[in-house]
């Protein structure tokens, strides 16, 4: 699934849950908004869990190693 589809699915699920909660609580507008916001956050987080391709993994590994070296050199300068 593409990133936009994940976000759309999250919004749809959040809206559905928001309507249900709104009907139960008696405040549909408030819970619909809350449900959509939660759905957007969940939909945006779905695409983060996909695996990296081997080329990307090497680049990220180098970047993390370089960031660790910068962190350690900053910490030892105090």
PDB file of N, CA, C and O in Angstrom:
ATOM      1  N   UNK A   1       0.826  -1.180   0.000  1.00  0.00           N
ATOM      2  CA  UNK A   1       0.000   0.000   0.000  1.00  0.00           C
ATOM      3  C   UNK A   1       0.871   1.244   0.000  1.00  0.00           C
ATOM      4  O   UNK A   1       1.927   1.272   0.633  1.00  0.00           O
ATOM      5  N   UNK A   2       0.435   2.259  -0.701  1.00  0.00           N
ATOM      6  CA  UNK A   2       1.182   3.513  -0.725  1.00  0.00           C
ATOM      7  C   UNK A   2       0.853   4.318   0.522  1.00  0.00           C
ATOM      8  O   UNK A   2      -0.143   4.064   1.199  1.00  0.00           O
ATOM      9  N   UNK A   3       1.717   5.303   0.816  1.00  0.00           N
ATOM     10  CA  UNK A   3       1.570   6.104   2.027  1.00  0.00           C
ATOM     11  C   UNK A   3       0.218   6.792   2.108  1.00  0.00           C
ATOM     12  O   UNK A   3      -0.375   6.837   3.186  1.00  0.00           O
ATOM     13  N   UNK A   4      -0.292   7.331   1.004  1.00  0.00           N
ATOM     14  CA  UNK A   4      -1.576   8.007   0.986  1.00  0.00           C
ATOM     15  C   UNK A   4      -2.723   7.062   1.316  1.00  0.00           C
ATOM     16  O   UNK A   4      -3.692   7.449   1.971  1.00  0.00           O
ATOM     17  N   UNK A   5      -2.604   5.828   0.860  1.00  0.00           N
ATOM     18  CA  UNK A   5      -3.652   4.852   1.152  1.00  0.00           C
ATOM     19  C   UNK A   5      -3.655   4.491   2.628  1.00  0.00           C
ATOM     20  O   UNK A   5      -4.720   4.278   3.208  1.00  0.00           O
ATOM     21  N   UNK A   6      -2.484   4.418   3.243  1.00  0.00           N
ATOM     22  CA  UNK A   6      -2.407   4.135   4.683  1.00  0.00           C
ATOM     23  C   UNK A   6      -3.077   5.253   5.472  1.00  0.00           C
ATOM     24  O   UNK A   6      -3.847   4.996   6.398  1.00  0.00           O
ATOM     25  N   UNK A   7      -2.779   6.490   5.101  1.00  0.00           N
ATOM     26  CA  UNK A   7      -3.360   7.623   5.800  1.00  0.00           C
ATOM     27  C   UNK A   7      -4.868   7.651   5.586  1.00  0.00           C
ATOM     28  O   UNK A   7      -5.620   7.916   6.523  1.00  0.00           O
ATOM     29  N   UNK A   8      -5.315   7.384   4.372  1.00  0.00           N
ATOM     30  CA  UNK A   8      -6.752   7.350   4.092  1.00  0.00           C
ATOM     31  C   UNK A   8      -7.461   6.262   4.876  1.00  0.00           C
ATOM     32  O   UNK A   8      -8.557   6.471   5.396  1.00  0.00           O
ATOM     33  N   UNK A   9      -6.829   5.099   4.957  1.00  0.00           N
ATOM     34  CA  UNK A   9      -7.408   4.008   5.733  1.00  0.00           C
ATOM     35  C   UNK A   9      -7.477   4.385   7.208  1.00  0.00           C
ATOM     36  O   UNK A   9      -8.471   4.103   7.877  1.00  0.00           O
ATOM     37  N   UNK A  10      -6.432   5.016   7.713  1.00  0.00           N
ATOM     38  CA  UNK A  10      -6.420   5.458   9.107  1.00  0.00           C
ATOM     39  C   UNK A  10      -7.508   6.473   9.385  1.00  0.00           C
ATOM     40  O   UNK A  10      -8.174   6.406  10.419  1.00  0.00           O
ATOM     41  N   UNK A  11      -7.697   7.423   8.464  1.00  0.00           N
ATOM     42  CA  UNK A  11      -8.744   8.432   8.633  1.00  0.00           C
ATOM     43  C   UNK A  11     -10.116   7.774   8.637  1.00  0.00           C
ATOM     44  O   UNK A  11     -10.966   8.106   9.464  1.00  0.00           O
ATOM     45  N   UNK A  12     -10.333   6.839   7.712  1.00  0.00           N
ATOM     46  CA  UNK A  12     -11.635   6.156   7.641  1.00  0.00           C
ATOM     47  C   UNK A  12     -11.916   5.362   8.913  1.00  0.00           C
ATOM     48  O   UNK A  12     -13.019   5.423   9.455  1.00  0.00           O
ATOM     49  N   UNK A  13     -10.918   4.618   9.388  1.00  0.00           N
ATOM     50  CA  UNK A  13     -11.112   3.848  10.620  1.00  0.00           C
ATOM     51  C   UNK A  13     -11.307   4.765  11.818  1.00  0.00           C
ATOM     52  O   UNK A  13     -12.149   4.496  12.674  1.00  0.00           O
ATOM     53  N   UNK A  14     -10.537   5.844  11.885  1.00  0.00           N
ATOM     54  CA  UNK A  14     -10.676   6.797  12.975  1.00  0.00           C
ATOM     55  C   UNK A  14     -12.035   7.476  12.964  1.00  0.00           C
ATOM     56  O   UNK A  14     -12.639   7.684  14.016  1.00  0.00           O
ATOM     57  N   UNK A  15     -12.521   7.824  11.770  1.00  0.00           N
ATOM     58  CA  UNK A  15     -13.838   8.451  11.664  1.00  0.00           C
ATOM     59  C   UNK A  15     -14.931   7.484  12.110  1.00  0.00           C
ATOM     60  O   UNK A  15     -15.869   7.875  12.804  1.00  0.00           O
ATOM     61  N   UNK A  16     -14.808   6.225  11.710  1.00  0.00           N
ATOM     62  CA  UNK A  16     -15.810   5.232  12.115  1.00  0.00           C
ATOM     63  C   UNK A  16     -15.817   5.047  13.626  1.00  0.00           C
ATOM     64  O   UNK A  16     -16.880   5.012  14.246  1.00  0.00           O
ATOM     65  N   UNK A  17     -14.643   4.930  14.214  1.00  0.00           N
ATOM     66  CA  UNK A  17     -14.568   4.781  15.670  1.00  0.00           C
ATOM     67  C   UNK A  17     -15.036   6.050  16.372  1.00  0.00           C
ATOM     68  O   UNK A  17     -15.669   5.975  17.425  1.00  0.00           O
ATOM     69  N   UNK A  18     -14.737   7.206  15.807  1.00  0.00           N
ATOM     70  CA  UNK A  18     -15.189   8.474  16.378  1.00  0.00           C
ATOM     71  C   UNK A  18     -16.693   8.607  16.370  1.00  0.00           C
ATOM     72  O   UNK A  18     -17.284   9.102  17.329  1.00  0.00           O
ATOM     73  N   UNK A  19     -17.324   8.161  15.279  1.00  0.00           N
ATOM     74  CA  UNK A  19     -18.796   8.210  15.214  1.00  0.00           C
ATOM     75  C   UNK A  19     -19.404   7.287  16.257  1.00  0.00           C
ATOM     76  O   UNK A  19     -20.355   7.661  16.943  1.00  0.00           O
ATOM     77  N   UNK A  20     -18.859   6.083  16.378  1.00  0.00           N
ATOM     78  CA  UNK A  20     -19.380   5.141  17.380  1.00  0.00           C
ATOM     79  C   UNK A  20     -19.242   5.727  18.784  1.00  0.00           C
ATOM     80  O   UNK A  20     -20.190   5.701  19.569  1.00  0.00           O
ATOM     81  N   UNK A  21     -18.056   6.257  19.095  1.00  0.00           N
ATOM     82  CA  UNK A  21     -17.847   6.849  20.413  1.00  0.00           C
ATOM     83  C   UNK A  21     -18.745   8.062  20.607  1.00  0.00           C
ATOM     84  O   UNK A  21     -19.256   8.284  21.705  1.00  0.00           O
ATOM     85  N   UNK A  22     -18.943   8.852  19.551  1.00  0.00           N
ATOM     86  CA  UNK A  22     -19.809  10.028  19.633  1.00  0.00           C
ATOM     87  C   UNK A  22     -21.252   9.680  19.888  1.00  0.00           C
ATOM     88  O   UNK A  22     -21.934  10.352  20.662  1.00  0.00           O
ATOM     89  N   UNK A  23     -21.722   8.631  19.239  1.00  0.00           N
ATOM     90  CA  UNK A  23     -23.104   8.197  19.462  1.00  0.00           C
ATOM     91  C   UNK A  23     -23.272   7.710  20.897  1.00  0.00           C
ATOM     92  O   UNK A  23     -24.264   8.018  21.557  1.00  0.00           O
ATOM     93  N   UNK A  24     -22.299   6.955  21.367  1.00  0.00           N
ATOM     94  CA  UNK A  24     -22.379   6.440  22.736  1.00  0.00           C
ATOM     95  C   UNK A  24     -22.286   7.565  23.770  1.00  0.00           C
ATOM     96  O   UNK A  24     -22.969   7.528  24.793  1.00  0.00           O
ATOM     97  N   UNK A  25     -21.445   8.560  23.504  1.00  0.00           N
ATOM     98  CA  UNK A  25     -21.239   9.643  24.466  1.00  0.00           C
ATOM     99  C   UNK A  25     -22.219  10.792  24.263  1.00  0.00           C
ATOM    100  O   UNK A  25     -22.421  11.598  25.172  1.00  0.00           O
ATOM    101  N   UNK A  26     -22.820  10.875  23.104  1.00  0.00           N
ATOM    102  CA  UNK A  26     -23.766  11.953  22.827  1.00  0.00           C
ATOM    103  C   UNK A  26     -23.128  13.205  22.255  1.00  0.00           C
ATOM    104  O   UNK A  26     -23.796  14.235  22.169  1.00  0.00           O
ATOM    105  N   UNK A  27     -21.869  13.159  21.861  1.00  0.00           N
ATOM    106  CA  UNK A  27     -21.161  14.311  21.297  1.00  0.00           C
ATOM    107  C   UNK A  27     -20.450  13.874  20.029  1.00  0.00           C
ATOM    108  O   UNK A  27     -19.233  13.688  20.026  1.00  0.00           O
ATOM    109  N   UNK A  28     -21.203  13.709  18.957  1.00  0.00           N
ATOM    110  CA  UNK A  28     -20.655  13.157  17.716  1.00  0.00           C
ATOM    111  C   UNK A  28     -19.559  14.045  17.133  1.00  0.00           C
ATOM    112  O   UNK A  28     -18.519  13.529  16.724  1.00  0.00           O
ATOM    113  N   UNK A  29     -19.756  15.349  17.082  1.00  0.00           N
ATOM    114  CA  UNK A  29     -18.793  16.241  16.438  1.00  0.00           C
ATOM    115  C   UNK A  29     -17.429  16.185  17.126  1.00  0.00           C
ATOM    116  O   UNK A  29     -16.395  16.127  16.460  1.00  0.00           O
ATOM    117  N   UNK A  30     -17.431  16.202  18.436  1.00  0.00           N
ATOM    118  CA  UNK A  30     -16.159  16.169  19.168  1.00  0.00           C
ATOM    119  C   UNK A  30     -15.441  14.847  18.933  1.00  0.00           C
ATOM    120  O   UNK A  30     -14.250  14.825  18.621  1.00  0.00           O
ATOM    121  N   UNK A  31     -16.166  13.752  19.083  1.00  0.00           N
ATOM    122  CA  UNK A  31     -15.531  12.437  18.945  1.00  0.00           C
ATOM    123  C   UNK A  31     -15.168  12.112  17.501  1.00  0.00           C
ATOM    124  O   UNK A  31     -14.226  11.358  17.257  1.00  0.00           O
ATOM    125  N   UNK A  32     -15.900  12.666  16.545  1.00  0.00           N
ATOM    126  CA  UNK A  32     -15.540  12.466  15.146  1.00  0.00           C
ATOM    127  C   UNK A  32     -14.191  13.127  14.867  1.00  0.00           C
ATOM    128  O   UNK A  32     -13.328  12.538  14.215  1.00  0.00           O
ATOM    129  N   UNK A  33     -14.014  14.348  15.360  1.00  0.00           N
ATOM    130  CA  UNK A  33     -12.736  15.045  15.186  1.00  0.00           C
ATOM    131  C   UNK A  33     -11.591  14.318  15.862  1.00  0.00           C
ATOM    132  O   UNK A  33     -10.509  14.191  15.290  1.00  0.00           O
ATOM    133  N   UNK A  34     -11.822  13.840  17.075  1.00  0.00           N
ATOM    134  CA  UNK A  34     -10.788  13.099  17.798  1.00  0.00           C
ATOM    135  C   UNK A  34     -10.452  11.802  17.051  1.00  0.00           C
ATOM    136  O   UNK A  34      -9.283  11.440  16.923  1.00  0.00           O
ATOM    137  N   UNK A  35     -11.472  11.117  16.566  1.00  0.00           N
ATOM    138  CA  UNK A  35     -11.250   9.868  15.824  1.00  0.00           C
ATOM    139  C   UNK A  35     -10.454  10.084  14.553  1.00  0.00           C
ATOM    140  O   UNK A  35      -9.578   9.285  14.223  1.00  0.00           O
ATOM    141  N   UNK A  36     -10.752  11.163  13.835  1.00  0.00           N
ATOM    142  CA  UNK A  36     -10.014  11.455  12.604  1.00  0.00           C
ATOM    143  C   UNK A  36      -8.556  11.778  12.924  1.00  0.00           C
ATOM    144  O   UNK A  36      -7.650  11.320  12.227  1.00  0.00           O
ATOM    145  N   UNK A  37      -8.327  12.560  13.971  1.00  0.00           N
ATOM    146  CA  UNK A  37      -6.947  12.896  14.348  1.00  0.00           C
ATOM    147  C   UNK A  37      -6.161  11.649  14.729  1.00  0.00           C
ATOM    148  O   UNK A  37      -5.013  11.488  14.315  1.00  0.00           O
ATOM    149  N   UNK A  38      -6.766  10.777  15.507  1.00  0.00           N
ATOM    150  CA  UNK A  38      -6.095   9.531  15.888  1.00  0.00           C
ATOM    151  C   UNK A  38      -5.868   8.655  14.653  1.00  0.00           C
ATOM    152  O   UNK A  38      -4.808   8.047  14.504  1.00  0.00           O
ATOM    153  N   UNK A  39      -6.861   8.595  13.778  1.00  0.00           N
ATOM    154  CA  UNK A  39      -6.727   7.814  12.544  1.00  0.00           C
ATOM    155  C   UNK A  39      -5.614   8.320  11.649  1.00  0.00           C
ATOM    156  O   UNK A  39      -4.903   7.524  11.036  1.00  0.00           O
ATOM    157  N   UNK A  40      -5.450   9.647  11.564  1.00  0.00           N
ATOM    158  CA  UNK A  40      -4.362  10.202  10.761  1.00  0.00           C
ATOM    159  C   UNK A  40      -3.008   9.819  11.348  1.00  0.00           C
ATOM    160  O   UNK A  40      -2.080   9.474  10.617  1.00  0.00           O
ATOM    161  N   UNK A  41      -2.904   9.880  12.658  1.00  0.00           N
ATOM    162  CA  UNK A  41      -1.634   9.507  13.298  1.00  0.00           C
ATOM    163  C   UNK A  41      -1.336   8.034  13.086  1.00  0.00           C
ATOM    164  O   UNK A  41      -0.196   7.669  12.798  1.00  0.00           O
ATOM    165  N   UNK A  42      -2.339   7.186  13.223  1.00  0.00           N
ATOM    166  CA  UNK A  42      -2.123   5.753  13.005  1.00  0.00           C
ATOM    167  C   UNK A  42      -1.798   5.460  11.551  1.00  0.00           C
ATOM    168  O   UNK A  42      -0.906   4.662  11.263  1.00  0.00           O
ATOM    169  N   UNK A  43      -2.504   6.090  10.644  1.00  0.00           N
ATOM    170  CA  UNK A  43      -2.253   5.879   9.221  1.00  0.00           C
ATOM    171  C   UNK A  43      -0.859   6.321   8.822  1.00  0.00           C
ATOM    172  O   UNK A  43      -0.213   5.672   8.000  1.00  0.00           O
ATOM    173  N   UNK A  44      -0.390   7.418   9.396  1.00  0.00           N
ATOM    174  CA  UNK A  44       0.961   7.898   9.088  1.00  0.00           C
ATOM    175  C   UNK A  44       2.023   6.966   9.664  1.00  0.00           C
ATOM    176  O   UNK A  44       3.116   6.860   9.108  1.00  0.00           O
ATOM    177  N   UNK A  45       1.719   6.296  10.761  1.00  0.00           N
ATOM    178  CA  UNK A  45       2.710   5.409  11.373  1.00  0.00           C
ATOM    179  C   UNK A  45       2.759   4.040  10.704  1.00  0.00           C
ATOM    180  O   UNK A  45       3.731   3.309  10.899  1.00  0.00           O
ATOM    181  N   UNK A  46       1.747   3.666   9.923  1.00  0.00           N
ATOM    182  CA  UNK A  46       1.742   2.366   9.255  1.00  0.00           C
ATOM    183  C   UNK A  46       2.910   2.217   8.307  1.00  0.00           C
ATOM    184  O   UNK A  46       3.537   1.158   8.279  1.00  0.00           O
ATOM    185  N   UNK A  47       3.228   3.241   7.524  1.00  0.00           N
ATOM    186  CA  UNK A  47       4.270   3.108   6.509  1.00  0.00           C
ATOM    187  C   UNK A  47       5.669   3.130   7.097  1.00  0.00           C
ATOM    188  O   UNK A  47       6.615   2.769   6.397  1.00  0.00           O
ATOM    189  N   UNK A  48       5.848   3.533   8.339  1.00  0.00           N
ATOM    190  CA  UNK A  48       7.181   3.560   8.944  1.00  0.00           C
ATOM    191  C   UNK A  48       7.730   2.169   9.230  1.00  0.00           C
ATOM    192  O   UNK A  48       8.943   1.994   9.338  1.00  0.00           O
ATOM    193  N   UNK A  49       6.859   1.188   9.353  1.00  0.00           N
ATOM    194  CA  UNK A  49       7.316  -0.134   9.758  1.00  0.00           C
ATOM    195  C   UNK A  49       7.769  -1.019   8.592  1.00  0.00           C
ATOM    196  O   UNK A  49       8.120  -2.179   8.806  1.00  0.00           O
ATOM    197  N   UNK A  50       7.767  -0.493   7.370  1.00  0.00           N
ATOM    198  CA  UNK A  50       8.184  -1.339   6.254  1.00  0.00           C
ATOM    199  C   UNK A  50       9.695  -1.531   6.255  1.00  0.00           C
ATOM    200  O   UNK A  50      10.446  -0.692   6.753  1.00  0.00           O
ATOM    201  N   UNK A  51      10.117  -2.637   5.696  1.00  0.00           N
ATOM    202  CA  UNK A  51      11.533  -2.989   5.701  1.00  0.00           C
ATOM    203  C   UNK A  51      12.304  -2.131   4.697  1.00  0.00           C
ATOM    204  O   UNK A  51      11.763  -1.682   3.687  1.00  0.00           O
ATOM    205  N   UNK A  52      13.553  -1.925   5.000  1.00  0.00           N
ATOM    206  CA  UNK A  52      14.412  -1.154   4.110  1.00  0.00           C
ATOM    207  C   UNK A  52      15.023  -2.074   3.054  1.00  0.00           C
ATOM    208  O   UNK A  52      15.260  -3.257   3.297  1.00  0.00           O
ATOM    209  N   UNK A  53      15.265  -1.513   1.900  1.00  0.00           N
ATOM    210  CA  UNK A  53      15.979  -2.276   0.887  1.00  0.00           C
ATOM    211  C   UNK A  53      17.443  -2.367   1.315  1.00  0.00           C
ATOM    212  O   UNK A  53      17.881  -1.561   2.136  1.00  0.00           O
ATOM    213  N   UNK A  54      18.205  -3.310   0.792  1.00  0.00           N
ATOM    214  CA  UNK A  54      19.607  -3.475   1.220  1.00  0.00           C
ATOM    215  C   UNK A  54      20.447  -2.216   1.019  1.00  0.00           C
ATOM    216  O   UNK A  54      21.299  -1.907   1.852  1.00  0.00           O
ATOM    217  N   UNK A  55      20.221  -1.488  -0.073  1.00  0.00           N
ATOM    218  CA  UNK A  55      20.999  -0.277  -0.326  1.00  0.00           C
ATOM    219  C   UNK A  55      20.696   0.789   0.724  1.00  0.00           C
ATOM    220  O   UNK A  55      21.599   1.465   1.216  1.00  0.00           O
ATOM    221  N   UNK A  56      19.418   0.929   1.059  1.00  0.00           N
ATOM    222  CA  UNK A  56      19.023   1.914   2.072  1.00  0.00           C
ATOM    223  C   UNK A  56      19.555   1.522   3.451  1.00  0.00           C
ATOM    224  O   UNK A  56      19.953   2.383   4.235  1.00  0.00           O
ATOM    225  N   UNK A  57      19.560   0.236   3.738  1.00  0.00           N
ATOM    226  CA  UNK A  57      20.050  -0.237   5.034  1.00  0.00           C
ATOM    227  C   UNK A  57      21.521   0.138   5.216  1.00  0.00           C
ATOM    228  O   UNK A  57      21.928   0.529   6.310  1.00  0.00           O
ATOM    229  N   UNK A  58      22.319   0.021   4.151  1.00  0.00           N
ATOM    230  CA  UNK A  58      23.737   0.368   4.232  1.00  0.00           C
ATOM    231  C   UNK A  58      23.892   1.868   4.479  1.00  0.00           C
ATOM    232  O   UNK A  58      24.701   2.281   5.311  1.00  0.00           O
ATOM    233  N   UNK A  59      23.129   2.674   3.768  1.00  0.00           N
ATOM    234  CA  UNK A  59      23.208   4.130   3.938  1.00  0.00           C
ATOM    235  C   UNK A  59      22.812   4.520   5.359  1.00  0.00           C
ATOM    236  O   UNK A  59      23.491   5.327   5.993  1.00  0.00           O
ATOM    237  N   UNK A  60      21.713   3.948   5.862  1.00  0.00           N
ATOM    238  CA  UNK A  60      21.258   4.274   7.217  1.00  0.00           C
ATOM    239  C   UNK A  60      22.258   3.808   8.270  1.00  0.00           C
ATOM    240  O   UNK A  60      22.460   4.480   9.281  1.00  0.00           O
ATOM    241  N   UNK A  61      22.873   2.673   8.032  1.00  0.00           N
ATOM    242  CA  UNK A  61      23.855   2.158   8.981  1.00  0.00           C
ATOM    243  C   UNK A  61      25.071   3.086   9.050  1.00  0.00           C
ATOM    244  O   UNK A  61      25.581   3.356  10.137  1.00  0.00           O
ATOM    245  N   UNK A  62      25.532   3.568   7.907  1.00  0.00           N
ATOM    246  CA  UNK A  62      26.655   4.503   7.884  1.00  0.00           C
ATOM    247  C   UNK A  62      26.290   5.805   8.595  1.00  0.00           C
ATOM    248  O   UNK A  62      27.092   6.360   9.347  1.00  0.00           O
ATOM    249  N   UNK A  63      25.079   6.281   8.348  1.00  0.00           N
ATOM    250  CA  UNK A  63      24.626   7.521   8.974  1.00  0.00           C
ATOM    251  C   UNK A  63      24.543   7.373  10.490  1.00  0.00           C
ATOM    252  O   UNK A  63      24.950   8.272  11.226  1.00  0.00           O
ATOM    253  N   UNK A  64      24.023   6.253  10.954  1.00  0.00           N
ATOM    254  CA  UNK A  64      23.916   6.022  12.393  1.00  0.00           C
ATOM    255  C   UNK A  64      25.299   5.919  13.033  1.00  0.00           C
ATOM    256  O   UNK A  64      25.503   6.403  14.146  1.00  0.00           O
ATOM    257  N   UNK A  65      26.251   5.290  12.336  1.00  0.00           N
ATOM    258  CA  UNK A  65      27.604   5.187  12.863  1.00  0.00           C
ATOM    259  C   UNK A  65      28.249   6.565  12.949  1.00  0.00           C
ATOM    260  O   UNK A  65      28.917   6.887  13.932  1.00  0.00           O
ATOM    261  N   UNK A  66      28.044   7.374  11.918  1.00  0.00           N
ATOM    262  CA  UNK A  66      28.604   8.726  11.908  1.00  0.00           C
ATOM    263  C   UNK A  66      27.957   9.573  13.004  1.00  0.00           C
ATOM    264  O   UNK A  66      28.649  10.347  13.666  1.00  0.00           O
ATOM    265  N   UNK A  67      26.660   9.443  13.206  1.00  0.00           N
ATOM    266  CA  UNK A  67      25.973  10.190  14.259  1.00  0.00           C
ATOM    267  C   UNK A  67      26.488   9.780  15.631  1.00  0.00           C
ATOM    268  O   UNK A  67      26.625  10.626  16.515  1.00  0.00           O
ATOM    269  N   UNK A  68      26.772   8.508  15.824  1.00  0.00           N
ATOM    270  CA  UNK A  68      27.317   8.028  17.089  1.00  0.00           C
ATOM    271  C   UNK A  68      28.692   8.597  17.365  1.00  0.00           C
ATOM    272  O   UNK A  68      29.023   8.910  18.509  1.00  0.00           O
ATOM    273  N   UNK A  69      29.508   8.735  16.305  1.00  0.00           N
ATOM    274  CA  UNK A  69      30.847   9.308  16.469  1.00  0.00           C
ATOM    275  C   UNK A  69      30.756  10.773  16.847  1.00  0.00           C
ATOM    276  O   UNK A  69      31.526  11.246  17.683  1.00  0.00           O
ATOM    277  N   UNK A  70      29.824  11.499  16.242  1.00  0.00           N
ATOM    278  CA  UNK A  70      29.646  12.921  16.551  1.00  0.00           C
ATOM    279  C   UNK A  70      29.172  13.072  17.991  1.00  0.00           C
ATOM    280  O   UNK A  70      29.660  13.936  18.719  1.00  0.00           O
ATOM    281  N   UNK A  71      28.228  12.241  18.401  1.00  0.00           N
ATOM    282  CA  UNK A  71      27.717  12.285  19.776  1.00  0.00           C
ATOM    283  C   UNK A  71      28.834  12.021  20.785  1.00  0.00           C
ATOM    284  O   UNK A  71      28.945  12.724  21.789  1.00  0.00           O
ATOM    285  N   UNK A  72      29.663  11.005  20.518  1.00  0.00           N
ATOM    286  CA  UNK A  72      30.718  10.655  21.468  1.00  0.00           C
ATOM    287  C   UNK A  72      31.789  11.745  21.516  1.00  0.00           C
ATOM    288  O   UNK A  72      32.345  12.003  22.584  1.00  0.00           O
ATOM    289  N   UNK A  73      32.091  12.384  20.398  1.00  0.00           N
ATOM    290  CA  UNK A  73      33.101  13.452  20.415  1.00  0.00           C
ATOM    291  C   UNK A  73      32.573  14.687  21.113  1.00  0.00           C
ATOM    292  O   UNK A  73      33.350  15.407  21.741  1.00  0.00           O
ATOM    293  N   UNK A  74      31.293  14.956  21.029  1.00  0.00           N
ATOM    294  CA  UNK A  74      30.710  16.083  21.742  1.00  0.00           C
ATOM    295  C   UNK A  74      30.683  15.821  23.238  1.00  0.00           C
ATOM    296  O   UNK A  74      30.892  16.737  24.033  1.00  0.00           O
ATOM    297  N   UNK A  75      30.433  14.598  23.624  1.00  0.00           N
ATOM    298  CA  UNK A  75      30.363  14.245  25.037  1.00  0.00           C
ATOM    299  C   UNK A  75      31.716  14.271  25.703  1.00  0.00           C
ATOM    300  O   UNK A  75      31.804  14.581  26.891  1.00  0.00           O
ATOM    301  N   UNK A  76      32.785  13.954  24.971  1.00  0.00           N
ATOM    302  CA  UNK A  76      34.115  13.907  25.587  1.00  0.00           C
ATOM    303  C   UNK A  76      34.746  15.284  25.675  1.00  0.00           C
ATOM    304  O   UNK A  76      35.751  15.449  26.365  1.00  0.00           O
ATOM    305  N   UNK A  77      34.186  16.280  24.996  1.00  0.00           N
ATOM    306  CA  UNK A  77      34.763  17.622  24.994  1.00  0.00           C
ATOM    307  C   UNK A  77      34.422  18.424  26.235  1.00  0.00           C
ATOM    308  O   UNK A  77      34.966  19.513  26.417  1.00  0.00           O
ATOM    309  N   UNK A  78      33.567  17.943  27.072  1.00  0.00           N
ATOM    310  CA  UNK A  78      33.155  18.692  28.268  1.00  0.00           C
ATOM    311  C   UNK A  78      34.118  18.596  29.377  1.00  0.00           C
ATOM    312  O   UNK A  78      33.896  19.176  30.439  1.00  0.00           O
TER     313      UNK A  78
END
